[in-house]
Amino acid sequence: MRTQVCIIGGGPSGLLLSQLLHLKGIDTIVLERKTREYVLGRVRAGVLEKGFVELMREAGVAERMDKDGFVHDGTLFAYDDQQFRIDFTKHTNTPVIVYGQTELTRDLYDAREAVDGKLIFNVENVSINDADTNTPNVTYRVDGVEHRIDCDYVAGCDGFHGVSRQTIPSSVRRDYEKVFPFGWLGILSETPPVSHELIYSNSDNGFALCSMRNANLSRYYIQCSLSDSPDDWTDEAFWDELKRRIPEEVADKLVTGPSIEKSIAPLRSFVTEPMRWGRLFLCGDAAHIVPPTGAKGLNTAASDIHYLYHGLVHLYQDNDTSGLDNYSQKALSRIWKAERFSWWMTNLLHRFPEQSAFDLKIQRADLEFLQSNDAAQKALAENYVGLPY
């Protein structure tokens, strides 16, 4: 087989890139190691920056998002049984949209399948070959049969554990990583959200987050030990602990119910440089990870897709290579700003094992400053709704 761009990974990043390129007449093939149903079964965040929203609209897949997504004009912060609000529209004139990643991915799959987009599932033993030449190719196996795709370029959208980043020689690649000493225990419940807007809470017992997927589906998180297992936490224990970590007036309104999904996510920051090697380009989790604090994971992937999509369009339509030549530099410049914001939010809101009494006082002062200072709130709002591409 032959295509112009071979995309490794059939999650939202790879699907969005494929759909955008299709609308510009650029041929792609998407390889996914799991099934469509498996990908759609993954529970992920769904806070979309303005840039991601605009890309969905440009890709022609925004109808359900615009109809069913929750527009959030701000977010709430809580500490010491009090809460205050950061007003996004006041400071940036821009909201965010809460729309579940599962639904977003479903919209992209439906769009690709409606035009007979080339999606190949259950691929194994993917190998990216000759990426540092002008004639790259990708080999893979399905049902024990080996296949080969010759292509002009390869987009690695296959996540942290995928083959794409490992294809770049270690002598070329440099990795940066920070591992945080805790995780997030999250549950999904068929209950109405306790608040229309997200609540980020700092408490003596640790961090908590109240969020939602829709009007009858809530997502809640609490900071937990990395040694914990979801099986260690009954639903009752989770709800009791969550109530201890949020203001009393919020806890009194909380509607509890059986969890339909429960998991623990470790927190870490990770960036690899460069994000290009020859004709291989890394996107999303293949190149960088952020803690979920601040909702940047999916959105940083979107900015990568923006830069790569425009670079490929300029190449094929105008024979202009500057977008691809500058891809890694542009993408990383924005990624590091998102990493900084997520790192700052994580440090502001969590309890760390090594924190001294002085550290806790500084954390409290930081929250008080954010509560009282308009410029600090504007800086947070600008980062939260998304820095410009």
N, C-alpha and C positions, 0 to 999 in steps of 0.2 A: 504494500500500500504506500501511497504518497499523500502528504498534506503539506500545507504551508507552515502551520504551527501545531506541534504535538503538545498537548496539555496533560501533564501527569497529575491526577487528582480530580475527582468528581465531586468535591464539596462546593460551597458557595463561591469561592475564589475562582476555581477552574471553570465552573459553569458560567459565571458572570463574564469572564474574559472571552469564553467561547461565544456567548450570545452577542456581546458587543462587536467582536470581530466579524461574526456572521453578517451583521447589519451593514458592515462596510465591504462585504464581498470577499472576505478573507477566510479561507478554508481551515478548519481545525478538526482534530480528532482528540477526544477526551478519554483517558484511561483511568479506570477506578478499580481498586483492588477488592472492594466489597460490592454488595448489591445496592440497588436504588433504595430498597426498603431499609437496609441497614443504615445507610447514610441519613435517611429521613427519621430514623429512630433515635439519633443522637440528640440529647437535650443540651442546648447551648443558649447563650445570652442573646438578647435581641434589642439592644439600645443602638440605634442607627444615627450616626452623625449626618450632618447636612450633605457632605460629599458623597456618602454611600447612597443616600436617598436620591440624589441627582443622578448617580450612575444607574440606579434601578430604573429611573424614569427614562433615561437615555436608551437603556436596553429594551424598553417596551414591556417591562414586567412589573410595573408598579401599581396596577389596578387594584389588587387586593390589599396591598400595603397602604395605599392612599385611602381605601375604604375602611379597613379594619384596624389599622395601626393606631396606637394611642399617641397623640401629640402631647409632649411634655414641655411646658414652658419654664420649668425649673426643677430643682431637686431639694430635698431636705437633709439637714445635718442635725444630729442629736448628740448631746453629752450632758451628764449630770442632771438627768430628768428634764431637760429643756431641749427645744429644737428651734432652728432658724432656717430660713429659705434662701437659696440662691436663685435669683430670677434671671433665666437665660434671655428672655426677650427684652428685658430692660437693658441688659448689658451688651447683648449681641444682635438683638432683633431676629434671633434664630432659635427655633426649638430643636429638640431631638424627637425621634419617633421610636416608640417601643413596638416592635413587630418581631415575633419569634423567629429565630434562625431556621427552625424546621420549616416554617411556612414560607419563608424567603427562598429556601433551597427548593421546596416543592414548586414554587412559581418558576424558578429557573429551569428545573427539569421539564416541566410542562411546556415551557417555551422552546426548549431545544428539541424535544420530541415532536412538537407540532410542525417543525420544519425538517424532520428527519435528520436532526443533527447526529453526528457520529459519536456515540457513547458506547464504550466497550467496558463491561463489568467483569468482575471476578478475575482480574488479571494477576498473574504471579510472575516472579522472577524478572521484574522490569529492570532493564539495563539501558542507560543513556550512553551512547557510544560516539566517539569522535566529535564531542561538543566543542573542542578547541580547533576544529577545522571548519571549512565552508560546507561540509557535507555531513551533518550529524544524522544519526538514526537512533531509533529506540526499538529494542527487542523485548518481547514479553511472551508469556505462555498463558493459554486458556485451555482448560481441559486436557492438559498435557501436550498440546500442540504449540510449537513456537511460531511466532509471527514477527514481522519486521515492518516498521514505518520509517520511510525516508522523509525528511522534512527540512525546512529552512531554519526553523528555530524550535527550541524546547522551552516550555514554561513549566517550572517546577512548583506546583501548587499542592504537593502531597504531604504537607504537615511536617512536624518535627522529626518523626520517625521514618520519613520517606527516604527514597533513594536519591533525590535530587541534590540535597546539600552534600551528601557523602560523595557525590560524583566529583565535586570540586576538590582537587588535591589538597591535602593538609598543608603542603608547603605554600599554597596560595591563600588558604583560608585562615582567618583568625576569629576565634569565638570569644565572646564576652558573656559572663553569666553571674547572676546573683541568686542564690537559693534562700528563700525565707523560711524561718523555723516554725512554720505552722501551715495549716490548710484551711479550706472552707468546707464545712459540712452543709450541703444544700438539699432541700426537699422541694418537690413539686406537689401541690395539693389542689384539688378541685374545690377551692374556696374563693370568695371574693377578696380582692386585695385590701389590705388594711388602710392603704392610702392610694390616692390617684397618682401621686408622684413617688419616686424612689426615696427611701429613708436610709441614709448611711449613719450608723450609730457607733460612737465610741463609748465604751463602758468599762468599769473596773473589772468586769468578767471577760472582756474581750469584745471584738468587733461583731456587729450584726448588720445585715442588709435586708430590707423589705422591698421586694420588687414583684413584678407581675408579668404574665404572658397575655392574658386577656381579662375580660370582666369577671370570669368565673374560674380562672386558673392563676394561682399565685406561686411565686418562687421566693423562698426565704433561705438565708444563709447565716451561719454563725462560725466564728473562728474556732478551730479545734486543733488538737495535737496531731502531729503527723503520724503518731503511733495508733491513733484511733482507727476503727473500722466502722462503716455504716451500721453493721450489725450490733455495735456497742450501744447504739442510740435507738431507744424505742421512740415512737412518735410522741408519746406523752413527755418523755425526757427532753426531746427537742423543743417542743412548744413551751415547756416550763423554762428552759434556759433562754430561749428567744425573748420571752416576756421579761426576764431579769435584765436584759441588755437594751431594751428600748424604753422610752419614756412611759410613765404609768398611764397617761391619757391615751397613748397608742395601744399599749397592752390591753387596756380595758375594752378596746374596739376590735381586737384581733379575733377573727373567726378561724377556729381550728378544725381539722378533719384528718382523715387517713392520708398518708403520703402515697402518691402513685409512682414516685421515683425518689431515690435517696442515694447520694454519692458524696465522696470527698475528693476535692481537687487540691493538689499541692500548689503553692505559689512560688513562682520564680520569674526572673527577668533573663532574657537571652537574646543576643544579637550576633549574627555572623556577618563578616565582611570579607570580600565584596559580595554583592548579590547578583553579580554576573560573572560568568566564566565562558569566554568564547561566545557561542550561540545558545548557551543555557542561562536562563533568568530565573531567580528564585522569587517566590511571592508568598506572603502570609507566613504561617507557622513554619514553613520550610526554612525561613530566614530569621524569624524573630518571635519571641514569646513575651507577653506582658502579664503581670498579675491581673486578675479580673477587676480589681479596684479601679473605677473610672471608666470601665466598659470600652477598652481600646483594642481588644484582640481582633474582633471581626473588622473593626474600622481601619486598623493599620493595614490589614490585608487589602481592603478596598482602595487605599491610597496607592499601594503597589500596583494593583490592576489598572488604576487610572494612568499611572506613568507608563506602564508597559503597553497598554492598549493604544495610547496616543503615539508612543514611539513606533509601534508596528504599523499603524495607519500612515504615519508620515513616511515611513520607509516604502511601503507598497504603493502609496498613491503619488508621492512626490520624490521618491528616491532620495529621501533625506534621512541620514543615519543619526542625526544629532540626538534625537530622543532616546534611541537605544544606547548610544555612546554615553549619555549622561544618566541613564536609568539608575544605576547603583548609587551614584552620588546624590541624586535628587531623592530617591526613596529613603536612603539612610538618614539624610538630614531631617526628614520629617519623622522617621521612626524614632530617632534618639530623643526628639522633643516629646513624643508620646511616652517613651520609656521613662523619661524624667517625671512627667506628670503622674503616671501610674505608680512610680516609686514613691513620690511625694505623698500621694493619697494613701498609699499603704502604710507609710510611716506615721501619717497623721492620725489614723483611725484604729490601728491594731495595738495590742499589748505584746511586747517582745520579752522573751525570758530574761534578757540581760539588762532590762531597763532599770535605771536607778531612780531614786526619788527626784533627783534633779531632772532626769529625762522626762519623767511624767509631768513635772511642772512646765517644762518647755512645750510639751505636747498640748497641755491645757492652754498655755499662752497663745500657741499657734491657732487653736480653735477659737479662742476669744477674739484674736485679731481678725480672723476670717469673718466672724460674726459681726464685727463692728466697723470693718474697713471696706469702703465701697471699691477701692482699687483692687484689693485682694479678691473680692467677689467677682469683679470683672475679669481678672486674670484666670480664675477658676472656670468661669462660664465660657471664656474664649477657648480654653483647652477642652472642656467637656463637650461642647457642640462641634468641635473639630477645627483644627488650624487649617488655613487655606492650603490647597495643593500647589 
